[in-house]
Structure formats: structure tokens, C-alpha cells
């Protein structure tokens, strides 16, 4: 019987819920497996010593997160980073746009919507200087990005792993799953996602809207673009972006918009706004993305 542990670090618990979203298929997962540790599902405080597959979600934001992650690595045979936060820092990484002092001040002493209070000095773990993905501190055996990963993907990966089989992992971008039609249309204005009413069925980039589908790993089925929402990049960078040192989410989007609109790349760059949130919102905590030759992350992060 394969022993599985679930651990959530700095997260919203959405990744753990996505595993429950397997619904009846979770019985297939548990046919040959036993869930031995999952604080979100059971009253358990300490990690057992003989874990076969450990699934960690959330980013590493404080000292307790780091210690818990390292303990999980020591006690497990296979450690999987589950969700974009664990893989790339995720949306919690946007805290890196501010100093730790600015974050805590906004939370406790300088928040206009709450009564000011002193910073806690007991029990609460100390924040790390920046947000980290799991691989910054320990060896990770597998990565399943997504915010959260879709239940079908989860089943297609976890069930084969439990059965000691190689999972079939999709490698395409979101664009490959998007049914919108891409066109070369000359335009000279980039629209914010909240502006106007995009034309149904037509590629968002072809209409001047910032869409990250072409540079985002496509394991979601293109659900957002189908619903009329441009891709925000929650699945993390596409494989070609990860593999190529000169490829980045930022320059990838610029080149695609310039190609479709015939605008010079410099003119596209001038119109892009709030890059930390709009372009790097889910990967700004990623060391892999920060170390790229063309990355703007080092200019944005306050260490």
C-alpha cells in the first residue's frame, strides 16, 4: 500500500481541494494507496517517517514553511510540488514587489480597513525576505503546476504514479487548447483586460488584449479563454519558455503582439502596464524565471 502525505505551506488550500475534486475517481487513487497525513482533511499533527509520495502545495514564505518542507523531503521517497505556488512561487510571490516591512505594516499597522495593531512577536513564524518555490530549498522529483491543477490532470498523473507507471504529461501551451481564431489585424493600442468587450471567438492578442496563453503551460483545457477571459498565466510558464534562456514570458508576449499587430516591439513595450502583476503575477517568486537573461523580475523584486 502506497503511503501518501499532503502538506500545505503558504497557500489558500485550493490545491488540496482540487484533489478532492476527483470526486468518485478518488476511490481509484485510494485503491492502492493510503492517505497517512493531510491536515486539511484529518486531525494529524506530525509527519510519519515512511511516506512513499509526498505532495506539497503553497510557497515557502516563512521559517516554519521551510522547516516543514525539509522534513517532508527527509521522510518521503517521492516529493511532488503541486500547484503553481509550490512550483514557481505562485500568486503569493507578488509579495516580492514590496519589502517585508511594507507587507507587515499594511497588514497590521497601516491598513485603512482594520484597527491598527502591533506586529505579533510570539508564535507567528518570521517571514523570509522573499517568497520561494519549493525547489529553492530541496530536491523536487516532480512538478504539477496549476492554480489549482485541474482534477483530470491530477488523476492522470497521481494514479499512474501510485501504480508505479509513467504518467502521460501534456506538454502544450494554453493556445493549443484555445478555440479562438488568431488573425493578423493592424492595431496600435493595447487594452487592459477590464476595458471594452472582446469579440467572441477571436484571439485576445489579435484584439490588442494581453493574453498569456502562448507562454503558459496548457493543462487547463483553455477554460478561461473559452469563458471570455484572457489567460492570466496561472499554469506557469510553457515548456519552451522554461527551456530557452533567451525566452521569457515578457518578451514572448511582446513578440507575439508585435507579430499580429505589426507594431514595433518598442511601441508594444511602452503600452504594457503593471508588469509585476499582469506579466509575472504567478512566477515572480521563481528563481528559474528570475535568472533568465532577459527577465525583468530582478528589477521588480524588493529584496
C-alpha positions in Angstrom: 0.0 0.0 0.0 1.5 3.3 -1.1 1.5 5.9 1.7 0.6 9.5 0.6 1.1 12.7 2.5 -0.4 16.2 1.7 1.2 19.3 3.1 0.1 22.9 2.5 2.6 25.7 3.1 1.8 29.3 2.3 -1.4 28.6 0.3 -5.1 29.0 0.0 -5.8 25.3 0.3 -7.3 25.3 -3.2 -4.8 22.7 -4.3 -5.9 20.2 -1.7 -9.5 20.8 -2.6 -8.6 20.1 -6.3 -7.6 16.6 -5.2 -11.0 16.1 -3.6 -12.5 17.3 -6.9 -11.6 13.9 -8.3 -15.0 13.0 -6.8 -15.7 9.3 -7.3 -12.3 8.8 -9.0 -10.6 9.4 -5.7 -11.6 5.8 -4.9 -9.3 4.7 -7.8 -6.5 6.8 -6.3 -7.0 5.1 -2.9 -7.4 1.6 -4.2 -3.7 1.0 -3.8 -2.8 4.0 -1.6 -3.4 5.2 2.0 -3.6 8.8 3.0 -1.4 9.0 6.1 -1.0 12.7 6.5 -3.3 15.6 5.4 -4.0 18.3 7.9 -6.7 19.8 5.7 -8.6 16.6 5.8 -7.7 14.9 9.1 -6.6 15.7 12.6 -2.9 14.9 12.3 0.0 16.9 13.6 3.2 15.1 12.9 4.6 13.6 9.7 5.1 9.9 9.7 8.6 8.6 8.8 7.8 6.3 5.9 6.0 8.3 3.3 6.1 7.0 -0.3 4.7 10.0 -2.1 4.5 13.5 -0.6 2.6 16.2 -2.2 3.5 19.8 -1.1 1.5 22.8 -2.1 1.9 26.5 -1.4 5.0 28.7 -1.5 7.7 28.9 1.2 7.0 32.2 2.9 8.3 31.8 6.5 10.8 29.7 8.6 8.1 27.2 9.6 7.3 26.6 5.9 10.9 25.9 5.2 11.4 23.6 8.1 8.2 21.7 7.2 9.3 21.3 3.6 12.7 20.0 4.5 11.2 17.5 7.0 8.8 16.3 4.3 11.8 15.7 1.9 13.6 13.7 4.6 10.7 11.4 5.3 9.4 10.8 1.7 10.6 8.8 -1.3 9.0 11.0 -3.9 8.3 14.7 -3.3 5.9 16.5 -5.7 5.5 20.2 -6.0 1.8 20.6 -6.5 0.3 23.8 -7.8 1.9 27.0 -9.2 2.8 28.3 -5.8 4.9 25.3 -5.0 6.4 25.2 -8.5 7.1 28.9 -9.2 6.1 30.9 -6.1 2.6 31.5 -7.5 0.4 34.4 -6.8 1.9 34.7 -3.3 5.1 35.7 -4.9 3.6 39.1 -5.7 4.5 40.0 -2.1 8.1 40.3 -3.5 7.0 43.6 -5.2 7.2 45.0 -1.6 9.6 44.7 1.3 8.7 42.5 4.2 8.2 45.7 6.3 5.7 47.1 3.8 3.8 43.8 3.8 3.5 43.5 7.6 2.8 47.2 8.0 0.0 47.1 5.6 -1.4 44.0 7.3 -1.2 45.1 10.9 -0.4 48.8 11.5 -1.3 50.7 8.3 -4.4 49.0 7.0 -7.3 51.5 6.5 -9.9 48.8 6.7 -8.9 47.4 10.1 -8.0 48.7 13.6 -4.2 49.2 13.8 -2.3 46.7 16.0 1.2 45.9 16.9 3.2 43.3 15.0 2.9 39.9 16.7 6.2 38.9 18.4 5.2 35.5 19.7 4.1 32.2 18.0 3.9 33.7 14.4 6.9 32.5 12.4 9.3 35.0 11.0 8.8 35.9 7.3 11.6 35.1 4.9 13.0 38.0 2.9 11.2 36.9 -0.3 8.7 34.2 -1.3 10.3 30.9 -2.6 9.1 28.0 -4.6 9.8 24.6 -3.0 12.8 23.7 -5.2 14.7 26.7 -3.8 15.3 24.6 -0.6 15.2 21.0 -1.5 15.2 18.5 -4.4 11.8 18.1 -6.0 11.0 14.9 -8.0 8.0 16.2 -10.0 6.2 19.4 -10.7 2.4 19.7 -11.3 1.6 23.4 -11.8 -1.8 25.0 -12.0 -3.9 27.3 -9.8 -5.1 24.8 -8.9 -4.2 21.8 -11.1 -7.3 20.6 -12.9 -8.7 17.4 -11.4 -8.4 15.4 -14.6 -4.7 16.1 -14.9 -4.3 15.2 -11.2 -5.9 11.9 -11.7 -3.9 11.2 -14.9 -0.6 11.8 -13.0 -1.2 10.5 -9.5 -3.0 7.3 -10.3 -0.2 6.0 -12.6 2.5 7.1 -10.0 0.7 5.0 -7.4 0.6 2.1 -9.7 4.3 2.5 -10.5 3.6 3.5 -14.1 4.9 6.5 -16.1 2.2 9.2 -16.4 1.4 10.8 -19.7 2.0 14.5 -19.1 0.7 17.2 -21.5 3.4 19.5 -22.9 1.5 22.0 -25.0 0.6 25.7 -24.2 -2.8 27.1 -23.5 -3.0 28.3 -27.1 -3.1 24.7 -28.3 -6.4 24.2 -26.3 -7.9 27.6 -27.2 -10.6 27.6 -29.9 -10.3 31.3 -30.6 -9.2 32.3 -34.1 -5.9 34.2 -34.4 -5.7 36.9 -37.0 -3.2 39.5 -38.2 -5.0 42.8 -37.7 -3.2 46.1 -37.6 -3.8 48.0 -34.4 -1.8 50.4 -32.3 -3.4 50.2 -28.8 -3.0 47.6 -26.1 -6.2 47.2 -24.0 -6.4 46.4 -20.3 -8.4 43.3 -19.6 -11.2 45.3 -18.0 -11.6 47.6 -21.0 -14.3 47.1 -23.6 -16.0 43.9 -24.7 -13.7 41.5 -26.6 -15.2 40.0 -29.7 -16.2 36.3 -29.1 -14.3 33.7 -31.0 -11.4 35.9 -31.9 -7.9 35.6 -30.3 -7.4 38.2 -27.5 -4.0 39.1 -28.7 -5.4 39.8 -32.2 -7.7 42.3 -30.5 -5.0 44.0 -28.5 -5.7 42.4 -25.1 -2.8 41.0 -23.1 -3.3 37.2 -23.0 -0.6 34.9 -21.7 -1.9 31.7 -23.3 1.0 31.4 -25.8 3.6 31.4 -23.0 1.6 29.4 -20.4 1.6 25.7 -19.8 -1.7 24.4 -21.1 -3.0 21.8 -18.7 -6.3 23.6 -18.1 -8.2 23.0 -21.3 -8.3 26.7 -22.1 -11.2 27.1 -19.8 -10.7 30.9 -19.2 -10.4 31.8 -22.9 -13.5 29.7 -23.7 -15.4 31.7 -21.0 -14.3 35.0 -22.5 -11.4 35.8 -20.1 -7.8 36.3 -21.3 -5.2 33.9 -19.9 -3.5 35.3 -16.7 -0.8 32.6 -16.8 -1.8 30.7 -13.6 -0.5 27.5 -15.1 3.1 28.7 -15.0 5.5 29.2 -18.0 5.2 27.0 -21.1 8.0 24.4 -21.7 9.7 26.5 -24.4 9.9 29.4 -22.0 11.4 27.2 -19.3 13.9 25.5 -21.6 15.3 28.5 -23.5 17.5 31.0 -21.6 16.5 33.8 -24.0 12.8 33.1 -23.8 10.7 34.9 -21.1 7.0 35.5 -20.5 7.5 39.2 -21.1 9.4 39.1 -24.3 7.3 36.2 -25.6 4.1 38.2 -25.3 5.7 41.3 -26.8 6.9 39.4 -29.8 3.5 37.8 -30.3 1.6 41.1 -30.1 4.1 42.8 -32.4 3.8 40.0 -34.9 0.0 40.1 -35.0 -0.4 43.9 -35.0 2.7 44.9 -37.0 3.6 47.4 -34.2 7.3 47.7 -33.4 8.2 45.8 -30.3 9.3 49.0 -28.6 5.8 50.5 -29.1 4.2 47.4 -27.6 6.6 47.6 -24.5 5.6 51.3 -23.9 2.0 50.3 -23.5 2.4 47.3 -21.2 1.3 48.2 -17.7 1.9 46.9 -14.2 4.3 44.2 -15.4 4.8 42.7 -12.0 1.1 41.7 -11.8 0.0 41.4 -15.4 3.0 39.5 -16.8 4.8 37.9 -13.9 1.9 37.6 -11.5 2.3 33.8 -11.0 6.0 33.4 -11.4 7.7 36.4 -9.8 8.9 34.2 -7.0 10.6 31.8 -9.4 14.4 31.6 -9.3 14.3 29.9 -12.7 12.4 32.8 -14.2 14.4 35.5 -12.4 17.7 34.0 -13.6 16.8 34.3 -17.3 18.9 36.6 -19.4 16.0 38.8 -20.5 13.9 38.7 -17.3 12.7 41.9 -15.7 12.0 40.2 -12.4 15.2 41.4 -10.8 14.2 45.0 -11.4 10.8 44.5 -9.8 11.6 42.4 -6.7 12.4 44.2 -3.5 14.9 42.0 -1.6 
